[in-house]
């Protein structure tokens, strides 16, 4: 295992997973709890779908959120840079 990597065991959707990462245990716990909660919500909303399809939907939602946040961050950076330029002038 690489230096700085930690192992964390989490139960997600009734299965035990070992998560390996450099983030603190608290962060990994919150991530695992969030995934478990979102999978439970999807299970209620999509009773006909199997675990794999629910996991794919969760991944699609996560990537969509990530792209939205990335776009918002880029817009904020542009506004910040514009404000800095305005202050210099």
Chimera marker file (.cmm) of the C-alpha trace (Angstrom):
<marker_set name="trace">
<marker id="1" x="0.000" y="0.000" z="0.000" r="1" g="1" b="0" radius="0.5"/>
<marker id="2" x="1.338" y="3.433" z="-0.910" r="1" g="1" b="0" radius="0.5"/>
<marker id="3" x="2.493" y="5.779" z="1.797" r="1" g="1" b="0" radius="0.5"/>
<marker id="4" x="-0.326" y="7.921" z="3.141" r="1" g="1" b="0" radius="0.5"/>
<marker id="5" x="-3.039" y="5.486" z="2.077" r="1" g="1" b="0" radius="0.5"/>
<marker id="6" x="-5.510" y="4.243" z="4.656" r="1" g="1" b="0" radius="0.5"/>
<marker id="7" x="-7.950" y="1.358" z="4.656" r="1" g="1" b="0" radius="0.5"/>
<marker id="8" x="-11.485" y="1.829" z="5.871" r="1" g="1" b="0" radius="0.5"/>
<marker id="9" x="-14.190" y="-0.842" z="6.078" r="1" g="1" b="0" radius="0.5"/>
<marker id="10" x="-17.702" y="0.308" z="5.251" r="1" g="1" b="0" radius="0.5"/>
<marker id="11" x="-21.065" y="-1.346" z="4.845" r="1" g="1" b="0" radius="0.5"/>
<marker id="12" x="-22.869" y="-0.057" z="1.776" r="1" g="1" b="0" radius="0.5"/>
<marker id="13" x="-26.196" y="-1.506" z="0.687" r="1" g="1" b="0" radius="0.5"/>
<marker id="14" x="-25.647" y="-4.498" z="2.955" r="1" g="1" b="0" radius="0.5"/>
<marker id="15" x="-22.213" y="-5.341" z="1.545" r="1" g="1" b="0" radius="0.5"/>
<marker id="16" x="-18.867" y="-4.779" z="3.256" r="1" g="1" b="0" radius="0.5"/>
<marker id="17" x="-16.299" y="-2.825" z="1.256" r="1" g="1" b="0" radius="0.5"/>
<marker id="18" x="-12.722" y="-1.854" z="1.983" r="1" g="1" b="0" radius="0.5"/>
<marker id="19" x="-12.103" y="1.696" z="0.853" r="1" g="1" b="0" radius="0.5"/>
<marker id="20" x="-8.487" y="2.711" z="0.312" r="1" g="1" b="0" radius="0.5"/>
<marker id="21" x="-7.564" y="6.384" z="0.147" r="1" g="1" b="0" radius="0.5"/>
<marker id="22" x="-5.498" y="9.178" z="1.551" r="1" g="1" b="0" radius="0.5"/>
<marker id="23" x="-8.410" y="11.094" z="3.075" r="1" g="1" b="0" radius="0.5"/>
<marker id="24" x="-9.041" y="11.006" z="6.837" r="1" g="1" b="0" radius="0.5"/>
<marker id="25" x="-11.269" y="8.259" z="8.229" r="1" g="1" b="0" radius="0.5"/>
<marker id="26" x="-14.017" y="10.778" z="9.011" r="1" g="1" b="0" radius="0.5"/>
<marker id="27" x="-14.135" y="11.820" z="5.353" r="1" g="1" b="0" radius="0.5"/>
<marker id="28" x="-14.300" y="8.208" z="4.155" r="1" g="1" b="0" radius="0.5"/>
<marker id="29" x="-17.039" y="7.446" z="6.689" r="1" g="1" b="0" radius="0.5"/>
<marker id="30" x="-19.150" y="10.378" z="5.480" r="1" g="1" b="0" radius="0.5"/>
<marker id="31" x="-18.636" y="9.312" z="1.854" r="1" g="1" b="0" radius="0.5"/>
<marker id="32" x="-19.674" y="5.729" z="2.611" r="1" g="1" b="0" radius="0.5"/>
<marker id="33" x="-22.711" y="6.878" z="4.613" r="1" g="1" b="0" radius="0.5"/>
<marker id="34" x="-23.745" y="9.229" z="1.810" r="1" g="1" b="0" radius="0.5"/>
<marker id="35" x="-23.440" y="6.496" z="-0.836" r="1" g="1" b="0" radius="0.5"/>
<marker id="36" x="-25.402" y="4.078" z="1.355" r="1" g="1" b="0" radius="0.5"/>
<marker id="37" x="-28.123" y="6.685" z="1.936" r="1" g="1" b="0" radius="0.5"/>
<marker id="38" x="-28.388" y="7.569" z="-1.744" r="1" g="1" b="0" radius="0.5"/>
<marker id="39" x="-28.540" y="3.904" z="-2.749" r="1" g="1" b="0" radius="0.5"/>
<marker id="40" x="-31.344" y="3.374" z="-0.212" r="1" g="1" b="0" radius="0.5"/>
<marker id="41" x="-33.243" y="6.310" z="-1.707" r="1" g="1" b="0" radius="0.5"/>
<marker id="42" x="-32.761" y="4.927" z="-5.214" r="1" g="1" b="0" radius="0.5"/>
<marker id="43" x="-33.938" y="1.522" z="-4.010" r="1" g="1" b="0" radius="0.5"/>
<marker id="44" x="-37.229" y="3.081" z="-2.878" r="1" g="1" b="0" radius="0.5"/>
<marker id="45" x="-37.652" y="5.078" z="-6.091" r="1" g="1" b="0" radius="0.5"/>
<marker id="46" x="-36.645" y="2.313" z="-8.512" r="1" g="1" b="0" radius="0.5"/>
<marker id="47" x="-37.994" y="-0.913" z="-7.049" r="1" g="1" b="0" radius="0.5"/>
<marker id="48" x="-37.636" y="-2.800" z="-10.346" r="1" g="1" b="0" radius="0.5"/>
<marker id="49" x="-33.920" y="-2.170" z="-10.784" r="1" g="1" b="0" radius="0.5"/>
<marker id="50" x="-31.155" y="-4.462" z="-9.588" r="1" g="1" b="0" radius="0.5"/>
<marker id="51" x="-28.169" y="-3.357" z="-7.483" r="1" g="1" b="0" radius="0.5"/>
<marker id="52" x="-25.910" y="-2.855" z="-10.494" r="1" g="1" b="0" radius="0.5"/>
<marker id="53" x="-28.335" y="-0.549" z="-12.290" r="1" g="1" b="0" radius="0.5"/>
<marker id="54" x="-28.917" y="1.458" z="-9.110" r="1" g="1" b="0" radius="0.5"/>
<marker id="55" x="-25.139" y="1.798" z="-8.697" r="1" g="1" b="0" radius="0.5"/>
<marker id="56" x="-24.867" y="3.058" z="-12.293" r="1" g="1" b="0" radius="0.5"/>
<marker id="57" x="-27.620" y="5.622" z="-11.644" r="1" g="1" b="0" radius="0.5"/>
<marker id="58" x="-25.814" y="6.756" z="-8.508" r="1" g="1" b="0" radius="0.5"/>
<marker id="59" x="-22.569" y="7.128" z="-10.473" r="1" g="1" b="0" radius="0.5"/>
<marker id="60" x="-24.370" y="9.135" z="-13.176" r="1" g="1" b="0" radius="0.5"/>
<marker id="61" x="-25.846" y="11.432" z="-10.517" r="1" g="1" b="0" radius="0.5"/>
<marker id="62" x="-22.445" y="11.860" z="-8.841" r="1" g="1" b="0" radius="0.5"/>
<marker id="63" x="-20.649" y="12.692" z="-12.092" r="1" g="1" b="0" radius="0.5"/>
<marker id="64" x="-23.419" y="15.091" z="-13.091" r="1" g="1" b="0" radius="0.5"/>
<marker id="65" x="-23.092" y="16.883" z="-9.745" r="1" g="1" b="0" radius="0.5"/>
<marker id="66" x="-19.308" y="16.951" z="-10.111" r="1" g="1" b="0" radius="0.5"/>
<marker id="67" x="-19.503" y="18.508" z="-13.589" r="1" g="1" b="0" radius="0.5"/>
<marker id="68" x="-22.021" y="21.099" z="-12.375" r="1" g="1" b="0" radius="0.5"/>
<marker id="69" x="-19.779" y="22.050" z="-9.457" r="1" g="1" b="0" radius="0.5"/>
<marker id="70" x="-16.713" y="22.194" z="-11.702" r="1" g="1" b="0" radius="0.5"/>
<marker id="71" x="-18.551" y="24.571" z="-14.050" r="1" g="1" b="0" radius="0.5"/>
<marker id="72" x="-19.657" y="26.738" z="-11.116" r="1" g="1" b="0" radius="0.5"/>
<marker id="73" x="-16.091" y="26.797" z="-9.768" r="1" g="1" b="0" radius="0.5"/>
<marker id="74" x="-14.743" y="27.889" z="-13.152" r="1" g="1" b="0" radius="0.5"/>
<marker id="75" x="-17.322" y="30.692" z="-13.266" r="1" g="1" b="0" radius="0.5"/>
<marker id="76" x="-16.344" y="31.816" z="-9.761" r="1" g="1" b="0" radius="0.5"/>
<marker id="77" x="-12.654" y="31.789" z="-10.703" r="1" g="1" b="0" radius="0.5"/>
<marker id="78" x="-13.402" y="33.937" z="-13.745" r="1" g="1" b="0" radius="0.5"/>
<marker id="79" x="-15.397" y="36.396" z="-11.615" r="1" g="1" b="0" radius="0.5"/>
<marker id="80" x="-12.585" y="36.496" z="-9.053" r="1" g="1" b="0" radius="0.5"/>
<marker id="81" x="-9.988" y="37.192" z="-11.721" r="1" g="1" b="0" radius="0.5"/>
<marker id="82" x="-12.198" y="39.922" z="-13.173" r="1" g="1" b="0" radius="0.5"/>
<marker id="83" x="-12.601" y="41.511" z="-9.735" r="1" g="1" b="0" radius="0.5"/>
<marker id="84" x="-8.827" y="41.418" z="-9.208" r="1" g="1" b="0" radius="0.5"/>
<marker id="85" x="-8.305" y="43.139" z="-12.537" r="1" g="1" b="0" radius="0.5"/>
<marker id="86" x="-10.942" y="45.758" z="-11.678" r="1" g="1" b="0" radius="0.5"/>
<marker id="87" x="-9.160" y="46.464" z="-8.384" r="1" g="1" b="0" radius="0.5"/>
<marker id="88" x="-5.822" y="46.885" z="-10.122" r="1" g="1" b="0" radius="0.5"/>
<marker id="89" x="-7.313" y="49.477" z="-12.489" r="1" g="1" b="0" radius="0.5"/>
<link id1="1" id2="2" r="1" g="1" b="0" radius="0.2"/>
<link id1="2" id2="3" r="1" g="1" b="0" radius="0.2"/>
<link id1="3" id2="4" r="1" g="1" b="0" radius="0.2"/>
<link id1="4" id2="5" r="1" g="1" b="0" radius="0.2"/>
<link id1="5" id2="6" r="1" g="1" b="0" radius="0.2"/>
<link id1="6" id2="7" r="1" g="1" b="0" radius="0.2"/>
<link id1="7" id2="8" r="1" g="1" b="0" radius="0.2"/>
<link id1="8" id2="9" r="1" g="1" b="0" radius="0.2"/>
<link id1="9" id2="10" r="1" g="1" b="0" radius="0.2"/>
<link id1="10" id2="11" r="1" g="1" b="0" radius="0.2"/>
<link id1="11" id2="12" r="1" g="1" b="0" radius="0.2"/>
<link id1="12" id2="13" r="1" g="1" b="0" radius="0.2"/>
<link id1="13" id2="14" r="1" g="1" b="0" radius="0.2"/>
<link id1="14" id2="15" r="1" g="1" b="0" radius="0.2"/>
<link id1="15" id2="16" r="1" g="1" b="0" radius="0.2"/>
<link id1="16" id2="17" r="1" g="1" b="0" radius="0.2"/>
<link id1="17" id2="18" r="1" g="1" b="0" radius="0.2"/>
<link id1="18" id2="19" r="1" g="1" b="0" radius="0.2"/>
<link id1="19" id2="20" r="1" g="1" b="0" radius="0.2"/>
<link id1="20" id2="21" r="1" g="1" b="0" radius="0.2"/>
<link id1="21" id2="22" r="1" g="1" b="0" radius="0.2"/>
<link id1="22" id2="23" r="1" g="1" b="0" radius="0.2"/>
<link id1="23" id2="24" r="1" g="1" b="0" radius="0.2"/>
<link id1="24" id2="25" r="1" g="1" b="0" radius="0.2"/>
<link id1="25" id2="26" r="1" g="1" b="0" radius="0.2"/>
<link id1="26" id2="27" r="1" g="1" b="0" radius="0.2"/>
<link id1="27" id2="28" r="1" g="1" b="0" radius="0.2"/>
<link id1="28" id2="29" r="1" g="1" b="0" radius="0.2"/>
<link id1="29" id2="30" r="1" g="1" b="0" radius="0.2"/>
<link id1="30" id2="31" r="1" g="1" b="0" radius="0.2"/>
<link id1="31" id2="32" r="1" g="1" b="0" radius="0.2"/>
<link id1="32" id2="33" r="1" g="1" b="0" radius="0.2"/>
<link id1="33" id2="34" r="1" g="1" b="0" radius="0.2"/>
<link id1="34" id2="35" r="1" g="1" b="0" radius="0.2"/>
<link id1="35" id2="36" r="1" g="1" b="0" radius="0.2"/>
<link id1="36" id2="37" r="1" g="1" b="0" radius="0.2"/>
<link id1="37" id2="38" r="1" g="1" b="0" radius="0.2"/>
<link id1="38" id2="39" r="1" g="1" b="0" radius="0.2"/>
<link id1="39" id2="40" r="1" g="1" b="0" radius="0.2"/>
<link id1="40" id2="41" r="1" g="1" b="0" radius="0.2"/>
<link id1="41" id2="42" r="1" g="1" b="0" radius="0.2"/>
<link id1="42" id2="43" r="1" g="1" b="0" radius="0.2"/>
<link id1="43" id2="44" r="1" g="1" b="0" radius="0.2"/>
<link id1="44" id2="45" r="1" g="1" b="0" radius="0.2"/>
<link id1="45" id2="46" r="1" g="1" b="0" radius="0.2"/>
<link id1="46" id2="47" r="1" g="1" b="0" radius="0.2"/>
<link id1="47" id2="48" r="1" g="1" b="0" radius="0.2"/>
<link id1="48" id2="49" r="1" g="1" b="0" radius="0.2"/>
<link id1="49" id2="50" r="1" g="1" b="0" radius="0.2"/>
<link id1="50" id2="51" r="1" g="1" b="0" radius="0.2"/>
<link id1="51" id2="52" r="1" g="1" b="0" radius="0.2"/>
<link id1="52" id2="53" r="1" g="1" b="0" radius="0.2"/>
<link id1="53" id2="54" r="1" g="1" b="0" radius="0.2"/>
<link id1="54" id2="55" r="1" g="1" b="0" radius="0.2"/>
<link id1="55" id2="56" r="1" g="1" b="0" radius="0.2"/>
<link id1="56" id2="57" r="1" g="1" b="0" radius="0.2"/>
<link id1="57" id2="58" r="1" g="1" b="0" radius="0.2"/>
<link id1="58" id2="59" r="1" g="1" b="0" radius="0.2"/>
<link id1="59" id2="60" r="1" g="1" b="0" radius="0.2"/>
<link id1="60" id2="61" r="1" g="1" b="0" radius="0.2"/>
<link id1="61" id2="62" r="1" g="1" b="0" radius="0.2"/>
<link id1="62" id2="63" r="1" g="1" b="0" radius="0.2"/>
<link id1="63" id2="64" r="1" g="1" b="0" radius="0.2"/>
<link id1="64" id2="65" r="1" g="1" b="0" radius="0.2"/>
<link id1="65" id2="66" r="1" g="1" b="0" radius="0.2"/>
<link id1="66" id2="67" r="1" g="1" b="0" radius="0.2"/>
<link id1="67" id2="68" r="1" g="1" b="0" radius="0.2"/>
<link id1="68" id2="69" r="1" g="1" b="0" radius="0.2"/>
<link id1="69" id2="70" r="1" g="1" b="0" radius="0.2"/>
<link id1="70" id2="71" r="1" g="1" b="0" radius="0.2"/>
<link id1="71" id2="72" r="1" g="1" b="0" radius="0.2"/>
<link id1="72" id2="73" r="1" g="1" b="0" radius="0.2"/>
<link id1="73" id2="74" r="1" g="1" b="0" radius="0.2"/>
<link id1="74" id2="75" r="1" g="1" b="0" radius="0.2"/>
<link id1="75" id2="76" r="1" g="1" b="0" radius="0.2"/>
<link id1="76" id2="77" r="1" g="1" b="0" radius="0.2"/>
<link id1="77" id2="78" r="1" g="1" b="0" radius="0.2"/>
<link id1="78" id2="79" r="1" g="1" b="0" radius="0.2"/>
<link id1="79" id2="80" r="1" g="1" b="0" radius="0.2"/>
<link id1="80" id2="81" r="1" g="1" b="0" radius="0.2"/>
<link id1="81" id2="82" r="1" g="1" b="0" radius="0.2"/>
<link id1="82" id2="83" r="1" g="1" b="0" radius="0.2"/>
<link id1="83" id2="84" r="1" g="1" b="0" radius="0.2"/>
<link id1="84" id2="85" r="1" g="1" b="0" radius="0.2"/>
<link id1="85" id2="86" r="1" g="1" b="0" radius="0.2"/>
<link id1="86" id2="87" r="1" g="1" b="0" radius="0.2"/>
<link id1="87" id2="88" r="1" g="1" b="0" radius="0.2"/>
<link id1="88" id2="89" r="1" g="1" b="0" radius="0.2"/>
</marker_set>
